[in-house]
Amino acid sequence: MKKTLVLLVLIAVFAGMMTGCNKFTPKRYSMIQTGMTELEVEKILGPPYHKFSDTWTYTHEDPFYRAKIRFENGQVADKAWTDEKGIADDPDAKVPIGETPEVKVERKIVID
């Protein structure tokens, strides 16, 4: 009886790890604010998919969305969200958090 109970607990823990371990969701991403520490971000979103220098990347495949969080001195300086609709709050463009620029495409046709 005791072995069966231990086995059931182990199966439940493993199933929970396989289905519920991804903390990276749009709702949790929205909780990230400028000035948060790396530890605070990791508590909210879990470990990043990739760390490069001072930028952490989180990725979700289906549906696709990705976040980049840039740190300065161990605190959130910028963040960016990418999904099928496009990019919001791109740290590379230095757009402040919460301000999403309109995307405009201009083409010039030059005829010689």
Backbone as JSON, one array per atom type, in Angstrom:
{
  "sequence": "MKKTLVLLVLIAVFAGMMTGCNKFTPKRYSMIQTGMTELEVEKILGPPYHKFSDTWTYTHEDPFYRAKIRFENGQVADKAWTDEKGIADDPDAKVPIGETPEVKVERKIVID",
  "N": [[0.82, -1.19, 0.0], [1.91, 1.25, 0.83], [3.96, 1.56, -1.03], [2.5, 1.83, -3.36], [1.18, 4.26, -2.91], [3.37, 6.02, -2.79], [4.31, 5.72, -5.41], [2.11, 6.74, -6.85], [2.18, 9.4, -5.99], [4.67, 10.21, -7.02], [4.15, 9.93, -9.78], [2.14, 11.87, -10.07], [3.58, 14.2, -9.41], [5.51, 14.19, -11.47], [3.82, 14.41, -13.73], [2.75, 16.93, -13.23], [5.06, 18.46, -13.47], [5.57, 18.17, -16.18], [3.38, 19.38, -17.42], [2.75, 21.79, -16.12], [4.98, 23.4, -15.71], [5.8, 25.57, -17.14], [6.1, 28.8, -16.57], [6.06, 31.03, -18.07], [3.93, 33.16, -19.36], [1.59, 35.32, -21.11], [0.17, 36.86, -19.19], [1.77, 36.69, -16.87], [4.1, 37.86, -17.89], [3.25, 40.5, -18.17], [3.43, 41.36, -15.59], [6.02, 42.06, -15.14], [8.15, 44.69, -14.33], [9.95, 47.78, -14.79], [12.99, 48.09, -13.05], [12.77, 45.84, -11.47], [14.47, 43.07, -9.94], [16.78, 40.53, -11.14], [16.28, 38.13, -9.8], [13.61, 38.52, -8.95], [12.32, 38.59, -11.43], [12.85, 36.0, -12.34], [11.43, 34.53, -10.45], [8.83, 35.15, -11.18], [8.61, 34.51, -13.97], [10.06, 32.18, -14.27], [13.03, 30.23, -15.11], [15.03, 31.67, -17.75], [14.81, 30.96, -21.3], [17.06, 31.49, -22.74], [20.13, 33.1, -21.96], [21.89, 35.95, -22.69], [24.55, 37.93, -22.34], [23.4, 40.81, -20.98], [20.76, 40.31, -21.47], [17.78, 38.5, -21.29], [15.96, 35.81, -22.72], [12.75, 34.57, -23.31], [10.74, 31.96, -24.54], [7.81, 30.72, -26.11], [6.23, 28.13, -27.81], [3.7, 27.18, -29.01], [0.72, 28.63, -28.68], [2.83, 30.84, -30.63], [4.95, 33.02, -28.91], [7.26, 35.43, -27.68], [9.6, 36.82, -25.37], [11.86, 39.43, -24.55], [14.05, 40.47, -22.1], [15.84, 43.07, -20.83], [18.55, 43.81, -18.77], [20.07, 46.2, -16.59], [22.66, 46.73, -14.45], [21.71, 44.59, -12.91], [18.97, 44.98, -12.77], [15.68, 45.27, -14.24], [15.66, 46.97, -17.25], [14.52, 47.33, -19.76], [11.93, 45.8, -21.72], [10.62, 43.44, -24.12], [8.01, 42.29, -26.24], [7.06, 39.75, -28.43], [4.9, 38.42, -30.84], [2.54, 36.67, -32.97], [1.32, 38.93, -33.92], [3.18, 40.96, -33.95], [5.8, 43.17, -32.75], [6.2, 44.55, -29.55], [7.17, 47.2, -27.41], [10.06, 47.28, -27.86], [13.31, 46.72, -26.75], [15.6, 47.23, -28.18], [14.96, 49.36, -29.74], [14.67, 51.27, -27.91], [12.19, 51.94, -26.77], [9.97, 53.07, -24.36], [8.6, 51.07, -21.66], [5.29, 50.0, -22.05], [4.59, 51.78, -24.01], [3.69, 51.41, -27.18], [4.84, 51.68, -30.37], [3.35, 52.82, -33.46], [3.45, 50.9, -36.38], [4.79, 51.81, -39.37], [5.04, 51.56, -42.81], [6.93, 52.72, -45.35], [7.45, 53.24, -48.75], [9.57, 54.17, -51.31], [9.49, 54.85, -54.67], [11.73, 55.01, -57.15], [12.23, 56.31, -60.27], [14.27, 56.28, -62.95]],
  "CA": [[0.0, 0.0, 0.0], [2.78, 2.41, 0.93], [4.67, 1.68, -2.3], [1.53, 2.32, -4.34], [0.98, 5.67, -2.63], [4.59, 6.72, -3.21], [4.32, 5.68, -6.87], [1.09, 7.68, -7.32], [2.68, 10.76, -5.73], [5.72, 10.46, -8.01], [3.5, 10.12, -11.08], [1.47, 13.17, -10.04], [4.62, 15.24, -9.45], [6.08, 14.18, -12.81], [2.81, 14.96, -14.64], [2.7, 18.36, -12.98], [6.26, 19.06, -14.04], [5.48, 18.15, -17.64], [2.31, 20.23, -17.93], [2.58, 23.08, -15.47], [6.24, 24.02, -15.31], [6.06, 26.78, -17.91], [5.53, 29.97, -15.94], [6.08, 32.13, -19.03], [2.63, 33.4, -19.99], [1.37, 36.76, -21.3], [-0.27, 37.49, -17.94], [2.94, 36.82, -16.0], [4.99, 38.83, -18.53], [2.75, 41.85, -17.88], [3.79, 41.7, -14.22], [7.41, 42.51, -15.1], [8.24, 46.14, -14.31], [11.27, 48.39, -14.72], [13.56, 48.14, -11.71], [12.75, 44.53, -10.8], [15.75, 42.36, -9.96], [16.81, 39.27, -11.89], [15.62, 37.13, -8.96], [12.17, 38.76, -9.01], [11.86, 38.17, -12.77], [12.89, 34.54, -12.4], [10.32, 34.02, -9.63], [7.58, 35.35, -11.92], [8.6, 33.84, -15.28], [10.87, 30.97, -14.29], [14.33, 30.45, -15.74], [14.9, 32.04, -19.16], [15.19, 30.0, -22.33], [18.42, 31.82, -23.15], [20.73, 34.29, -21.38], [23.01, 36.47, -23.47], [25.03, 39.17, -21.75], [22.43, 41.37, -20.04], [19.41, 40.1, -22.02], [17.17, 37.18, -21.13], [14.92, 35.52, -23.7], [11.76, 33.54, -22.99], [10.04, 31.58, -25.77], [6.71, 29.77, -26.06], [6.09, 27.71, -29.21], [2.36, 27.04, -29.57], [0.94, 29.61, -29.74], [4.15, 31.47, -30.56], [5.25, 34.33, -28.36], [8.62, 35.52, -27.14], [9.9, 38.05, -24.63], [13.25, 39.76, -24.25], [14.13, 41.37, -20.95], [17.21, 43.59, -20.74], [18.9, 44.26, -17.43], [21.2, 47.07, -16.33], [23.03, 46.64, -13.03], [20.91, 43.57, -12.24], [17.57, 45.36, -12.7], [15.01, 45.39, -15.54], [15.75, 48.29, -17.88], [13.59, 47.3, -20.88], [11.4, 44.48, -22.07], [9.98, 43.41, -25.44], [7.09, 41.17, -26.47], [6.87, 39.43, -29.84], [4.0, 37.31, -31.13], [2.12, 36.68, -34.37], [0.85, 40.28, -34.27], [4.31, 41.87, -34.11], [6.7, 43.45, -31.64], [5.81, 45.66, -28.68], [8.15, 47.61, -26.39], [11.35, 46.72, -28.27], [14.42, 47.37, -26.07], [16.6, 47.67, -29.15], [14.51, 50.65, -30.26], [14.59, 52.14, -26.74], [10.81, 52.38, -26.56], [9.63, 52.84, -22.95], [7.61, 50.04, -21.36], [3.91, 50.46, -22.09], [4.34, 52.61, -25.19], [3.91, 50.62, -28.38], [4.77, 52.56, -31.54], [2.66, 52.34, -34.64], [4.37, 50.46, -37.42], [4.47, 52.42, -40.65], [5.92, 51.14, -43.88], [6.96, 53.66, -46.45], [8.28, 52.8, -49.86], [9.78, 55.17, -52.33], [9.79, 54.28, -55.97], [12.55, 55.95, -57.9], [12.27, 55.95, -61.68], [15.29, 57.08, -63.65]],
  "C": [[0.87, 1.26, 0.0], [3.53, 2.64, -0.38], [3.74, 2.24, -3.39], [1.3, 3.82, -4.15], [2.18, 6.5, -3.08], [4.65, 6.8, -4.73], [3.3, 6.68, -7.44], [1.54, 9.13, -7.11], [3.75, 11.13, -6.75], [5.14, 10.69, -9.4], [2.82, 11.48, -11.14], [2.48, 14.32, -10.14], [5.22, 15.32, -10.86], [5.09, 14.78, -13.82], [2.68, 16.46, -14.45], [3.9, 19.09, -13.55], [6.15, 19.15, -15.56], [4.43, 19.13, -18.16], [2.3, 21.62, -17.35], [3.85, 23.81, -15.14], [6.52, 25.31, -16.06], [5.34, 27.96, -17.29], [5.4, 31.12, -16.91], [4.76, 32.21, -19.77], [2.48, 34.91, -20.21], [0.99, 37.49, -20.01], [0.92, 37.7, -17.0], [3.93, 37.84, -16.56], [4.55, 40.26, -18.19], [3.07, 42.29, -16.46], [5.21, 42.26, -14.1], [7.45, 44.03, -15.25], [9.7, 46.6, -14.28], [11.73, 48.45, -13.27], [13.53, 46.83, -10.96], [14.13, 43.87, -10.93], [15.64, 41.08, -10.8], [16.08, 38.17, -11.11], [14.11, 37.28, -9.0], [11.6, 38.3, -10.35], [11.81, 36.65, -12.85], [11.8, 33.91, -11.54], [9.0, 34.1, -10.37], [7.53, 34.49, -13.18], [9.32, 32.49, -15.32], [12.2, 31.26, -14.96], [14.17, 30.79, -17.23], [15.32, 30.91, -20.08], [16.65, 30.22, -22.71], [18.87, 33.09, -22.42], [21.9, 34.7, -22.26], [23.37, 37.84, -22.92], [24.0, 39.67, -20.73], [20.99, 41.22, -20.51], [18.97, 38.66, -21.82], [16.08, 37.02, -22.16], [14.05, 34.39, -23.19], [10.99, 33.24, -24.27], [8.95, 30.56, -25.46], [6.37, 29.42, -27.5], [4.66, 27.71, -29.75], [1.3, 27.45, -28.57], [2.27, 30.31, -29.53], [4.07, 32.83, -29.87], [6.63, 34.28, -27.71], [8.77, 36.84, -26.4], [11.4, 38.19, -24.47], [13.22, 40.74, -23.09], [15.6, 41.77, -20.81], [17.43, 44.19, -19.35], [20.07, 45.25, -17.48], [21.45, 47.05, -14.83], [22.11, 45.7, -12.26], [19.43, 43.9, -12.12], [16.99, 45.52, -14.11], [15.11, 46.83, -16.03], [14.72, 48.41, -19.0], [13.05, 45.89, -21.04], [10.71, 44.58, -23.43], [9.14, 42.15, -25.56], [6.94, 40.98, -27.97], [5.88, 38.27, -29.94], [3.59, 37.41, -32.6], [1.71, 38.07, -34.84], [2.0, 41.26, -34.46], [5.1, 42.05, -32.83], [6.16, 44.64, -30.86], [6.95, 45.95, -27.71], [9.56, 47.06, -26.68], [12.51, 47.44, -27.57], [15.48, 47.89, -27.04], [16.24, 49.03, -29.74], [14.37, 51.67, -29.14], [13.2, 52.73, -26.54], [10.46, 52.09, -25.11], [8.55, 51.77, -22.78], [6.22, 50.67, -21.36], [3.58, 51.34, -23.28], [4.68, 51.81, -26.44], [3.77, 51.54, -29.6], [3.94, 51.94, -32.65], [3.7, 51.97, -35.68], [3.91, 51.05, -38.74], [5.5, 51.96, -41.67], [5.81, 52.15, -45.01], [7.89, 53.13, -47.53], [8.39, 53.93, -50.87], [10.14, 54.46, -53.62], [10.53, 55.35, -56.75], [12.62, 55.44, -59.35], [13.28, 56.88, -62.36], [14.95, 57.25, -65.1]]
}
